[in-house]
Amino acid sequence: MDRRKVYEILTHHGVEVPKYAVATHTKDGNIFNFSEVDDTVEVNGVVFHKPFVEKPVSAEDHNIIHLLPLGLRRRLTEAV
């Protein structure tokens, strides 16, 4: 399931959703409208203060990244 579609449906029905932004990646891995400075990340004009979680668009994709201050990143793994 596409997280963008889920958020669209929830918003349409008046359900609050967390602050989010969708980053568009190029084929070479760059991200449009993205900047990272110290303890903040800005995507398409939306500013996020670290720490926060970066999730793929697909809810079935479990490659979740925890972004931490000082440019640190940690991949979260599922408990089995």
PyMOL commands that place a pseudoatom at each C-alpha (Angstrom):
pseudoatom trace, name=CA, resn=MET, resi=1, chain=A, elem=C, hetatm=0, pos=[0.000, 0.000, 0.000]
pseudoatom trace, name=CA, resn=ASP, resi=2, chain=A, elem=C, hetatm=0, pos=[1.216, 3.478, -0.877]
pseudoatom trace, name=CA, resn=ARG, resi=3, chain=A, elem=C, hetatm=0, pos=[1.577, 5.680, 2.225]
pseudoatom trace, name=CA, resn=ARG, resi=4, chain=A, elem=C, hetatm=0, pos=[0.746, 8.782, 0.142]
pseudoatom trace, name=CA, resn=LYS, resi=5, chain=A, elem=C, hetatm=0, pos=[-2.642, 7.310, -0.785]
pseudoatom trace, name=CA, resn=VAL, resi=6, chain=A, elem=C, hetatm=0, pos=[-3.352, 6.297, 2.826]
pseudoatom trace, name=CA, resn=TYR, resi=7, chain=A, elem=C, hetatm=0, pos=[-2.588, 9.845, 4.056]
pseudoatom trace, name=CA, resn=GLU, resi=8, chain=A, elem=C, hetatm=0, pos=[-4.766, 11.287, 1.283]
pseudoatom trace, name=CA, resn=ILE, resi=9, chain=A, elem=C, hetatm=0, pos=[-7.725, 9.101, 2.279]
pseudoatom trace, name=CA, resn=LEU, resi=10, chain=A, elem=C, hetatm=0, pos=[-7.301, 9.841, 5.989]
pseudoatom trace, name=CA, resn=THR, resi=11, chain=A, elem=C, hetatm=0, pos=[-7.051, 13.598, 5.376]
pseudoatom trace, name=CA, resn=HIS, resi=12, chain=A, elem=C, hetatm=0, pos=[-10.112, 13.510, 3.100]
pseudoatom trace, name=CA, resn=HIS, resi=13, chain=A, elem=C, hetatm=0, pos=[-12.102, 11.968, 5.953]
pseudoatom trace, name=CA, resn=GLY, resi=14, chain=A, elem=C, hetatm=0, pos=[-10.878, 14.480, 8.539]
pseudoatom trace, name=CA, resn=VAL, resi=15, chain=A, elem=C, hetatm=0, pos=[-8.438, 12.154, 10.296]
pseudoatom trace, name=CA, resn=GLU, resi=16, chain=A, elem=C, hetatm=0, pos=[-5.295, 13.878, 11.549]
pseudoatom trace, name=CA, resn=VAL, resi=17, chain=A, elem=C, hetatm=0, pos=[-2.023, 12.563, 10.118]
pseudoatom trace, name=CA, resn=PRO, resi=18, chain=A, elem=C, hetatm=0, pos=[1.522, 13.211, 11.344]
pseudoatom trace, name=CA, resn=LYS, resi=19, chain=A, elem=C, hetatm=0, pos=[3.579, 15.932, 9.691]
pseudoatom trace, name=CA, resn=TYR, resi=20, chain=A, elem=C, hetatm=0, pos=[5.173, 14.406, 6.599]
pseudoatom trace, name=CA, resn=ALA, resi=21, chain=A, elem=C, hetatm=0, pos=[6.831, 15.191, 3.295]
pseudoatom trace, name=CA, resn=VAL, resi=22, chain=A, elem=C, hetatm=0, pos=[7.514, 13.044, 0.252]
pseudoatom trace, name=CA, resn=ALA, resi=23, chain=A, elem=C, hetatm=0, pos=[11.056, 13.151, -1.107]
pseudoatom trace, name=CA, resn=THR, resi=24, chain=A, elem=C, hetatm=0, pos=[11.508, 12.581, -4.835]
pseudoatom trace, name=CA, resn=HIS, resi=25, chain=A, elem=C, hetatm=0, pos=[14.689, 10.680, -5.660]
pseudoatom trace, name=CA, resn=THR, resi=26, chain=A, elem=C, hetatm=0, pos=[16.485, 10.795, -9.009]
pseudoatom trace, name=CA, resn=LYS, resi=27, chain=A, elem=C, hetatm=0, pos=[17.903, 7.671, -10.658]
pseudoatom trace, name=CA, resn=ASP, resi=28, chain=A, elem=C, hetatm=0, pos=[21.381, 8.596, -9.375]
pseudoatom trace, name=CA, resn=GLY, resi=29, chain=A, elem=C, hetatm=0, pos=[20.138, 8.808, -5.761]
pseudoatom trace, name=CA, resn=ASN, resi=30, chain=A, elem=C, hetatm=0, pos=[19.892, 12.583, -5.354]
pseudoatom trace, name=CA, resn=ILE, resi=31, chain=A, elem=C, hetatm=0, pos=[16.820, 14.095, -3.710]
pseudoatom trace, name=CA, resn=PHE, resi=32, chain=A, elem=C, hetatm=0, pos=[14.915, 17.100, -5.082]
pseudoatom trace, name=CA, resn=ASN, resi=33, chain=A, elem=C, hetatm=0, pos=[14.256, 20.030, -2.693]
pseudoatom trace, name=CA, resn=PHE, resi=34, chain=A, elem=C, hetatm=0, pos=[16.210, 18.484, 0.170]
pseudoatom trace, name=CA, resn=SER, resi=35, chain=A, elem=C, hetatm=0, pos=[18.646, 20.006, 2.654]
pseudoatom trace, name=CA, resn=GLU, resi=36, chain=A, elem=C, hetatm=0, pos=[20.169, 18.713, 5.873]
pseudoatom trace, name=CA, resn=VAL, resi=37, chain=A, elem=C, hetatm=0, pos=[21.769, 21.078, 8.374]
pseudoatom trace, name=CA, resn=ASP, resi=38, chain=A, elem=C, hetatm=0, pos=[22.871, 20.064, 11.878]
pseudoatom trace, name=CA, resn=ASP, resi=39, chain=A, elem=C, hetatm=0, pos=[19.748, 18.808, 13.637]
pseudoatom trace, name=CA, resn=THR, resi=40, chain=A, elem=C, hetatm=0, pos=[17.164, 19.580, 10.937]
pseudoatom trace, name=CA, resn=VAL, resi=41, chain=A, elem=C, hetatm=0, pos=[16.155, 18.212, 7.554]
pseudoatom trace, name=CA, resn=GLU, resi=42, chain=A, elem=C, hetatm=0, pos=[14.036, 20.143, 5.066]
pseudoatom trace, name=CA, resn=VAL, resi=43, chain=A, elem=C, hetatm=0, pos=[12.058, 18.357, 2.336]
pseudoatom trace, name=CA, resn=ASN, resi=44, chain=A, elem=C, hetatm=0, pos=[9.927, 20.394, -0.074]
pseudoatom trace, name=CA, resn=GLY, resi=45, chain=A, elem=C, hetatm=0, pos=[9.761, 23.262, 2.429]
pseudoatom trace, name=CA, resn=VAL, resi=46, chain=A, elem=C, hetatm=0, pos=[8.716, 21.082, 5.392]
pseudoatom trace, name=CA, resn=VAL, resi=47, chain=A, elem=C, hetatm=0, pos=[11.250, 21.213, 8.252]
pseudoatom trace, name=CA, resn=PHE, resi=48, chain=A, elem=C, hetatm=0, pos=[11.801, 18.183, 10.494]
pseudoatom trace, name=CA, resn=HIS, resi=49, chain=A, elem=C, hetatm=0, pos=[13.847, 18.326, 13.681]
pseudoatom trace, name=CA, resn=LYS, resi=50, chain=A, elem=C, hetatm=0, pos=[15.930, 15.261, 14.443]
pseudoatom trace, name=CA, resn=PRO, resi=51, chain=A, elem=C, hetatm=0, pos=[15.461, 12.618, 15.644]
pseudoatom trace, name=CA, resn=PHE, resi=52, chain=A, elem=C, hetatm=0, pos=[12.773, 11.362, 13.291]
pseudoatom trace, name=CA, resn=VAL, resi=53, chain=A, elem=C, hetatm=0, pos=[11.952, 8.334, 11.164]
pseudoatom trace, name=CA, resn=GLU, resi=54, chain=A, elem=C, hetatm=0, pos=[12.242, 8.117, 7.378]
pseudoatom trace, name=CA, resn=LYS, resi=55, chain=A, elem=C, hetatm=0, pos=[9.901, 5.556, 5.809]
pseudoatom trace, name=CA, resn=PRO, resi=56, chain=A, elem=C, hetatm=0, pos=[9.612, 4.337, 2.219]
pseudoatom trace, name=CA, resn=VAL, resi=57, chain=A, elem=C, hetatm=0, pos=[6.447, 5.189, 0.273]
pseudoatom trace, name=CA, resn=SER, resi=58, chain=A, elem=C, hetatm=0, pos=[5.440, 1.522, 0.184]
pseudoatom trace, name=CA, resn=ALA, resi=59, chain=A, elem=C, hetatm=0, pos=[4.114, 0.284, 3.527]
pseudoatom trace, name=CA, resn=GLU, resi=60, chain=A, elem=C, hetatm=0, pos=[5.372, -3.195, 2.568]
pseudoatom trace, name=CA, resn=ASP, resi=61, chain=A, elem=C, hetatm=0, pos=[8.963, -1.888, 2.356]
pseudoatom trace, name=CA, resn=HIS, resi=62, chain=A, elem=C, hetatm=0, pos=[10.505, -2.126, 5.812]
pseudoatom trace, name=CA, resn=ASN, resi=63, chain=A, elem=C, hetatm=0, pos=[13.723, -0.194, 5.087]
pseudoatom trace, name=CA, resn=ILE, resi=64, chain=A, elem=C, hetatm=0, pos=[13.094, 2.344, 7.818]
pseudoatom trace, name=CA, resn=ILE, resi=65, chain=A, elem=C, hetatm=0, pos=[15.836, 4.811, 8.762]
pseudoatom trace, name=CA, resn=HIS, resi=66, chain=A, elem=C, hetatm=0, pos=[16.110, 6.641, 12.082]
pseudoatom trace, name=CA, resn=LEU, resi=67, chain=A, elem=C, hetatm=0, pos=[17.761, 10.029, 11.466]
pseudoatom trace, name=CA, resn=LEU, resi=68, chain=A, elem=C, hetatm=0, pos=[19.659, 11.313, 14.477]
pseudoatom trace, name=CA, resn=PRO, resi=69, chain=A, elem=C, hetatm=0, pos=[21.412, 14.597, 15.275]
pseudoatom trace, name=CA, resn=LEU, resi=70, chain=A, elem=C, hetatm=0, pos=[24.953, 15.189, 13.954]
pseudoatom trace, name=CA, resn=GLY, resi=71, chain=A, elem=C, hetatm=0, pos=[24.173, 13.479, 10.650]
pseudoatom trace, name=CA, resn=LEU, resi=72, chain=A, elem=C, hetatm=0, pos=[23.904, 10.002, 12.163]
pseudoatom trace, name=CA, resn=ARG, resi=73, chain=A, elem=C, hetatm=0, pos=[21.542, 7.451, 10.608]
pseudoatom trace, name=CA, resn=ARG, resi=74, chain=A, elem=C, hetatm=0, pos=[20.495, 4.056, 11.882]
pseudoatom trace, name=CA, resn=ARG, resi=75, chain=A, elem=C, hetatm=0, pos=[18.532, 1.444, 9.965]
pseudoatom trace, name=CA, resn=LEU, resi=76, chain=A, elem=C, hetatm=0, pos=[15.774, 0.004, 12.108]
pseudoatom trace, name=CA, resn=THR, resi=77, chain=A, elem=C, hetatm=0, pos=[15.207, -3.727, 11.969]
pseudoatom trace, name=CA, resn=GLU, resi=78, chain=A, elem=C, hetatm=0, pos=[12.130, -5.749, 12.772]
pseudoatom trace, name=CA, resn=ALA, resi=79, chain=A, elem=C, hetatm=0, pos=[12.086, -7.837, 15.919]
pseudoatom trace, name=CA, resn=VAL, resi=80, chain=A, elem=C, hetatm=0, pos=[11.503, -11.493, 15.167]
for i in range(1, 80): cmd.bond("trace and resi %d" % i, "trace and resi %d" % (i + 1))
show_as sticks, trace
zoom trace
